[in-house]
Amino acid sequence: MIRFQLGLIFSTSGPYAALGQSALCGASMAIDDLRTAGVADIEPVLRDPGGDPARYESATADVLGAGAVRHVVGAITSWSRKDMIPVLERHGGLLWYPCPYEGFESNDHVVYLGTAPNHHMLPLIDRVAETGARRAYLIGSNYVWGWETLRLARERLGMRLGEVAGERYIPLGSTDFAHVMKEIEDQRPDVIVNSLIGPSNVAFMRALGERPGWGSGEPGRVVSCNQTEVDLADLGPAGDGMLSAASFFEELADGDFRRRVAARAPNGRVSSFLATSYAAVQTLAEAVARAGTDDPRAVFRAASGAPTDTVLGPLDIDAVTRHAALRPHLALAGQGDFHVIQSAEAPVPADPYLTNMPAGKARPFRPDLRIVQ
C-alpha cells in the first residue's frame, strides 16, 4: 500500500462554503475508499481559508512549508487558485484543481481536472443560439471567473449573431439586485447568462423568480456553467428551468455512490465539485503508485501517461496542456434535480486557449461609428 500526505485546501466556511464542503467531501470519500481497498494510505492535511483569497496563499505555504506534503487538492475560485500558484512554484508542489474555470492558463504546478471553456460556456451558448434566443443579459460575480466567462459568452454570442442586452458584475456576497431587476425589465432579454456564485446567486435567482415572465420555470431562460446540485436546495422553485453545463451531474452516478454521498455529504447531493474532487484523489493515488514516488514531476508524467478509471469515467490528462479530457453535459433543473438533456458522445480534449474554436464572423454589438457633418 502506498503512503503519502495530501493537502486539502477548501473553503468550508465563508461566502461559497457549500461548494467547498461538497468538494472536500468528495476528496475525503476517495481517501477513505482507497484505504479500505488497500490501495493507498493517504494522510489528509486540511486547511479552511474561509473564502479569503489572501488566506489561500498562507494556507498553501503552511501545508507545503514543512516538506512532507507535495500535492494539494483544492481551491474553488480562480482567484484562490491564482493566489496559490506562486507558493506552489516556490515549494515545487502540485495542485490538482477540480473546479470549472475560465481557461487561458497552463501552469507547470497545476493539473486542471475541471471543465475548460470548450466544455462549458461554448456548448451552453451554442444551445442558446439553437433555440432562437438572440438578446442575452450577462451577470456575474466581480472577479476573474465572472469577467472571463462572460467575455467568452459575449464573443460566442457575436459569432452566433446574438447581442448583449446588458452586462453587470456584482461584488462577491452582495445580495442587492434591485437595480439589476429594473435593467432586465427595461431591456427584455431572451436569456440570462448567470456566472454568479454563493449568496449572490441565490438572491439573484430568487428575485428573478418573483418577476413576471421569469418565475414560470420556462426551460433555458437562465443558463449557467457553474450551477450544480449544491445550489438547488437553496434556490428551490427559483431554480426550475435553469440550464447548466458540467462534466458530471448526480443522475449520472451509480446507485451505490449516490447512497454513500447522501449519507455523508453536508447537503446529501452528488455535484460535479464532489465527483471531480473524488476523481482527483483517485488519479493522484494511481499516478503515485505508477511512479513509485510522490515526486510531483514523476507523478505528473505517470498521470498523463495513461488514462485512469475514475468516477467520471476514464480520465485522460494531456501532457502539454495539463488539462483533462472531459465529457460535457447540459442539464435542466426541475423540482430539485438536474436532468441531463445533452451529452458529448465521448470525452472532449480541453481547449483552454480556444485555439480550435471554429472561425466565425461576429456581428458588432453596436452600430459602427460614422462621421456626421
Secondary structure in CASP SS format (residue, H / E / C, confidence):
PFRMAT SS
TARGET T0000
AUTHOR 0000-0000-0000
METHOD secondary structure of the structure
MODEL  1
M C 1.00
I E 1.00
R E 1.00
F E 1.00
Q E 1.00
L E 1.00
G E 1.00
L E 1.00
I E 1.00
F C 1.00
S C 1.00
T C 1.00
S C 1.00
G C 1.00
P C 1.00
Y C 1.00
A H 1.00
A H 1.00
L H 1.00
G H 1.00
Q H 1.00
S H 1.00
A H 1.00
L H 1.00
C H 1.00
G H 1.00
A H 1.00
S H 1.00
M H 1.00
A H 1.00
I H 1.00
D H 1.00
D H 1.00
L H 1.00
R H 1.00
T H 1.00
A C 1.00
G C 1.00
V C 1.00
A E 1.00
D E 1.00
I E 1.00
E E 1.00
P E 1.00
V E 1.00
L E 1.00
R E 1.00
D C 1.00
P C 1.00
G C 1.00
G C 1.00
D C 1.00
P H 1.00
A H 1.00
R H 1.00
Y H 1.00
E H 1.00
S H 1.00
A H 1.00
T H 1.00
A H 1.00
D H 1.00
V H 1.00
L H 1.00
G H 1.00
A C 1.00
G C 1.00
A C 1.00
V E 1.00
R E 1.00
H E 1.00
V E 1.00
V E 1.00
G E 1.00
A C 1.00
I C 1.00
T C 1.00
S H 1.00
W H 1.00
S H 1.00
R H 1.00
K H 1.00
D H 1.00
M H 1.00
I H 1.00
P H 1.00
V H 1.00
L H 1.00
E H 1.00
R H 1.00
H H 1.00
G C 1.00
G C 1.00
L E 1.00
L E 1.00
W E 1.00
Y E 1.00
P C 1.00
C C 1.00
P C 1.00
Y C 1.00
E C 1.00
G C 1.00
F C 1.00
E C 1.00
S C 1.00
N C 1.00
D C 1.00
H C 1.00
V E 1.00
V E 1.00
Y E 1.00
L C 1.00
G C 1.00
T C 1.00
A C 1.00
P C 1.00
N C 1.00
H C 1.00
H C 1.00
M H 1.00
L H 1.00
P H 1.00
L H 1.00
I H 1.00
D H 1.00
R H 1.00
V H 1.00
A H 1.00
E H 1.00
T C 1.00
G C 1.00
A C 1.00
R C 1.00
R E 1.00
A E 1.00
Y E 1.00
L E 1.00
I E 1.00
G E 1.00
S E 1.00
N C 1.00
Y C 1.00
V H 1.00
W H 1.00
G H 1.00
W H 1.00
E H 1.00
T H 1.00
L H 1.00
R H 1.00
L H 1.00
A H 1.00
R H 1.00
E H 1.00
R H 1.00
L H 1.00
G H 1.00
M H 1.00
R C 1.00
L C 1.00
G C 1.00
E E 1.00
V E 1.00
A E 1.00
G E 1.00
E E 1.00
R E 1.00
Y E 1.00
I E 1.00
P C 1.00
L C 1.00
G C 1.00
S C 1.00
T C 1.00
D C 1.00
F C 1.00
A H 1.00
H H 1.00
V H 1.00
M H 1.00
K H 1.00
E H 1.00
I H 1.00
E H 1.00
D H 1.00
Q H 1.00
R C 1.00
P C 1.00
D C 1.00
V E 1.00
I E 1.00
V E 1.00
N E 1.00
S E 1.00
L C 1.00
I C 1.00
G H 1.00
P H 1.00
S H 1.00
N H 1.00
V H 1.00
A H 1.00
F H 1.00
M H 1.00
R H 1.00
A H 1.00
L H 1.00
G H 1.00
E C 1.00
R C 1.00
P C 1.00
G C 1.00
W C 1.00
G C 1.00
S C 1.00
G C 1.00
E C 1.00
P C 1.00
G C 1.00
R C 1.00
V E 1.00
V E 1.00
S E 1.00
C C 1.00
N C 1.00
Q C 1.00
T C 1.00
E H 1.00
V H 1.00
D H 1.00
L H 1.00
A H 1.00
D H 1.00
L H 1.00
G H 1.00
P H 1.00
A H 1.00
G H 1.00
D C 1.00
G C 1.00
M C 1.00
L E 1.00
S E 1.00
A E 1.00
A E 1.00
S C 1.00
F C 1.00
F C 1.00
E H 1.00
E H 1.00
L H 1.00
A C 1.00
D C 1.00
G H 1.00
D H 1.00
F H 1.00
R H 1.00
R H 1.00
R H 1.00
V H 1.00
A H 1.00
A H 1.00
R H 1.00
A C 1.00
P C 1.00
N C 1.00
G C 1.00
R C 1.00
V C 1.00
S C 1.00
S H 1.00
F H 1.00
L H 1.00
A H 1.00
T H 1.00
S H 1.00
Y H 1.00
A H 1.00
A H 1.00
V H 1.00
Q H 1.00
T H 1.00
L H 1.00
A H 1.00
E H 1.00
A H 1.00
V H 1.00
A H 1.00
R H 1.00
A H 1.00
G C 1.00
T C 1.00
D C 1.00
D C 1.00
P H 1.00
R H 1.00
A H 1.00
V H 1.00
F H 1.00
R H 1.00
A H 1.00
A H 1.00
S H 1.00
G H 1.00
A C 1.00
P C 1.00
T E 1.00
D E 1.00
T E 1.00
V C 1.00
L C 1.00
G E 1.00
P E 1.00
L E 1.00
D E 1.00
I E 1.00
D C 1.00
A C 1.00
V C 1.00
T C 1.00
R C 1.00
H E 1.00
A E 1.00
A E 1.00
L E 1.00
R C 1.00
P C 1.00
H E 1.00
L E 1.00
A E 1.00
L E 1.00
A E 1.00
G E 1.00
Q C 1.00
G C 1.00
D E 1.00
F E 1.00
H E 1.00
V E 1.00
I E 1.00
Q E 1.00
S E 1.00
A C 1.00
E C 1.00
A C 1.00
P C 1.00
V E 1.00
P C 1.00
A C 1.00
D C 1.00
P C 1.00
Y C 1.00
L C 1.00
T C 1.00
N C 1.00
M C 1.00
P C 1.00
A C 1.00
G C 1.00
K C 1.00
A C 1.00
R C 1.00
P C 1.00
F C 1.00
R C 1.00
P C 1.00
D C 1.00
L C 1.00
R C 1.00
I C 1.00
V C 1.00
Q C 1.00
END
